[in-house]
Amino acid sequence: MKSYRKELWFDIPSRRGFVNITPDVRQCLSESGIKEGLALVNAMHITASVFINDDESGLHHDMEVWLEKLVPEKPHNQYRHNTYEDNADAHLKRSVMGREVVVAITNGELDFGPWEQIFYGEFDGKRRKRVLVKIVGE
């Protein structure tokens, strides 16, 4: 069995944002040479997420609005965690959106359903963060 590992780095200039990382993961798959196996893609920071969904701007707007209603950033003093920081909402948003995805690899391709894409979700940006891509198989 082969194994491949690569870190993808992101520096989102705003507090929150979504980035389609499917092309990056496809490039990793190509570099790995693996034709059958699994790709794990996970955020390496507790205030960021990796998830699968449709690459449609209206949906991304709806996700942002929904997450902000579910876990509002402000007022900061509503969260006990915010004694020393102001990012409690980012930790909670990550819990909702998830840490990682696993995608099957079949015939050297990511085995997606219709419209599926992989996204990096940032909930406490303005600094460099990373995503791990780990691919195993033959």
N, C-alpha and C positions, 0 to 999 in steps of 0.2 A: 504494500500500500504506500502511495506517495502522500506527502504532506507539504503544504505551501502556506506561508504566513506573510502578510504585509500589513503595514499600518497606513491608513489614509488620514491626512491632517486637514483640519478645517479651521478657519478663522472667520466666523460670522460677525460682521460689523455691527449688527443690531442685537438686541436682547434675545429675540426669538426669530426663527426662520426654518424653512424646510428646503433641503437640497436633494435632488434626484441623484443618487450615487450609483444607479444601475450601470452606466457606462464604465465607471471605475471598477466595479465588481466584475463586469465582463472582461475588462482588461486583465484583471488579476487571474481570472479563470484561464484566459488565453496564455498568460505567462506560466501558469502552473502545469499546463500540458495534461491535466486530468480530464478524462472523458466521461467517467461514471463515478459518482460519489455525492458528497454533500459540501455545501458552502455555508459556513457560519459567518455572519456579519454582526458585530456587536459594538455598541458604544462603550468607550473606555472611561467615561465620565458619568457621574451620578446625576447630572443635570442635563443629559442629552439622551437621545433615543435613536433606535433604528427600527423601522417598521415598513410594512408593505401596504401599498394602496395605489390608487389611480393617480396619474400625473395630470391633474386638471386643476387649474387655478381657482375656480369657484369652490371646489372641494377643499383646497388648502385654506382658503379664506374661511370657509365654514368650520374647519378644524380649529383654526386659531380662535375664532369667536366662541366656539363651544368650550375649548379648553380654558379660555379666560373667564367664561361664566362659571364653569365647574370649579376652577381654582384661580381666583383673581390674584394678580400680582400685588395690588394695593387694596387697602392700606397695609403696609409692611408689618405694622404692629399687631395684626390679627394672628400672626404665627409665632409660636414660642421659639421656633428655630431661629427666627430673625433677631435674636439678641445681639449677635456679632456679625451677621450677614443679612442680606435682603433677598435671598433666593429660595426661600422655603417653597414658594409656588413652583419653582423649576423642578425641585425634587419630586413634588407630588405629580406634576405633569408627566415627568419621566415614568413614574410608576403606572400611570394610566396608559401611556403610549408604548411602553415596553423597552426592554434592553437590547434584544437581538432578534434576528430572523435566521432561519435555516432554510436553504433552498436546495432542492434536489438538482443534481447535474445528470443530464441524460444526453448521450451523443455529443458531449462537449459543449452543451448549451445549458443555461439556467432554465429549469423546467417550470415556467410560470403559467398561471391561468391567464385568461384574457385580461388585458389592461394592467396586470400587476407590474409594479416597479418597486425598487428599494429606495427608501428615503432616510436621510439623516435629519433628525429633528433636534434643533437647538432651542433650549429654554432659558439659558443664562449665558448668552454670548459675550462678544467683545474680548475674547481671548482664545488662544489656540487649544484645540481639542482633537482627539483622535478616535478613529474607528478601526477595529481589528477585523481583517478578513482572513479566515482560516479555512482552507480547502483541503479535504482529504478524499482519497479514492484511488482509482487506477486510470 
